[in-house]
């Protein structure tokens, strides 16, 4: 649960999902840069960075129990869903795994958005 307080316990599963999604997106980004069809992946690569950055910010917002955490998570869910759709268009293993992790994160963020 929370590291120094219990104030963010309600966010913990979403914090974990967002941290994992951040890592997955950055790893997938790096892997995509080495794919031979990089030119076809431009939108995906851009979306991976946007998703990773949004998830990082979500972790920060929830960790400080920010007053706009719910709204932030709602937008984060939309971005994660868009990223999952982009990644799912490619058949390599790293993109498939990243798409799955983005979907899980989107689901967790949706739960937070209704708190």
C-alpha angles and dihedrals in degrees: 000000000000114000102220102004139019094234093101099041090109089062099044099104090048092047089054092047092049093048090050092047091051091054093044093051094049091047092048090047091056092045092049091053088063096049117108092231095055092136090062090050099057095111091045093049091050091048091050091058093045091050094047092050093047092049091049090053091047090056089052094047094049093042091059092041088240118199092235096046094114093052091044091052090051091057091042089056091054092050093046090051091050091048091049090053092050094047092046089062089071123070101210118113097245092055093047092050092046091050090053093049091047090053091051090049092049090053092050091047091051089056090053093048091065096050 
